Amino acid sequence: MFGAVEKPKEDKAGHHAAIPPHRVDQEILLTTQPAQPENARILKVAIIGAPNSGKSTLSNQLLGRKIFPVSKKVHTTRCLAQGVISEDETQIILLDTPGLTSPSKGKRHHLERSLINDPLTSMQRADFVLVMVDVSDHWTRSHLSYDVLKCLAQNIHLPAALILNKVDLLKNKGLLLALTVELTEGFVNGKKLKVKSRLKKPENSADCPKKILKVPAANAAERFAHEGKLVVDSESSSFKLNSDTDEELRNVLPTSGSAEYDSKLNTASQDLALSKRLKSMKGWPYFREVFMLSAINGDEVETLKRFLAKQAKPGPWVFHSEVVTDQLPQEICENIIREKLLEYLPQEVPYSVTQSTEQWEEGKSGELLIVQKLLVVKENHAKMLIGPGGHLIKRIAQEAGIDLMNAFMRDVKLNLSVNVKKCAH
């Protein structure tokens, strides 16, 4: 049974109410016109990057609670979802997107078309772009993928910032210097970067104890207290590319705001020239800022949040101040359970599980009662999901229940059952 629905009360103080546990309540909240602050400001932020780079983790930290599913496996986020931060007179809308992947890779991994199109859609709606890079990944950290570069190039009019994530997992913090230079092509905010080493080689290095490096300040690779520092060349007041091959990029990327911008990128010759140039690039020289942080620990996330608030422009709020996400309650529940399936089931097994909500109602004491059926295609998959003595399915239900309790800010009783799909004859 659903309780009586009340029109939400406006709260401009930035204190989010709990996510409504019932679909009808959330739909009313999403369609309620917000009371506009006197000097309303707004910013729509697209967070893009390779799969599993930490986009959803960062979104959760910025929101101050877990709303989006997080897993070590790729493609945990399956569709475009929005998170909303409303503080003081500023509203920031986070467009959490699936990891950027190409159509060929999508076909290879049997991914839905939305996983390919949603990141591109979010860019079209955004005012600002955050590009996430996992610095702990040895294979991908030294360059931006072609898909990311193409996405940035096709939206060069949008300001962007580079996020070096998972710096807590990097033992050699000095690598952040080299990575910053490579991923920005040596330019940040139109100015050339210079690396200055502060370390002098000791006469007897064997007798010299190793210094412990602290994680550097997040803001734009400003300083490195022990190993060196990365500074902006003050003499370079405007953006200037430093190689002959970059002339080709300037030709295929017309000045933002020009009448020819859209049409020029759509021509076959320009697409070919752009593709050729992007394949020769490792980084993006148009980033406004660089941040180094640990999304999972929350290190320097507040610094990034303050930076985003400063990028907001005058404009009306889109959502009521109590909106935390545009997702419906059942979608949040399914995503969180799916996160646990990805975490505990091997290889491709969790991707084949179908979820069906059998019960969703409020108990006598206000607790949320949820019963969900998990359908698998093979008998051995069912045994795998249940686990010895039913321990695994109980663990998944317990962990998902805790996450749902934090999201809805009320007690949640979650019951999961496992069934094998019946084959149609």
Secondary structure, 3 states (H helix, E strand, C coil): CCCCCCCCCCCCCCCCCCCCCCHHHHHHHHHCCCCCCCCCEEEEEEEEECCCCCHHHHHHHHHCCCCCCCCCCCCCCCCCEEEEEEECCEEEEEEECCCCCCHHHHHHCCCCHHHHHHHHHHHHHCCEEEEEEECCCCCCCCCCCHHHHHHHHCCCCCCEEEEEECHHHCCCCCHHHHHHHHHCCCEECCEEEEEEECCCCCCCHHHCCCCCCCCCCCECCCCECCCEEEEECCCCCCCCCCCCCHHHHHHHCCCCCCCCHHHHHHCHHHHHHHHHHHHCCCCCCCCCEEEECECCCCECHHHHHHHHHHHCEECCCCCCCCCCECCCHHHHHHHHHHHHHHHHCCCCHHHHCEEEEEEEEECCCCCEEEEEEEEECCHHHHHHHHCHHHHHHHHHHHHHHHHHHHHHCCCEEEEEEEEECCCCC
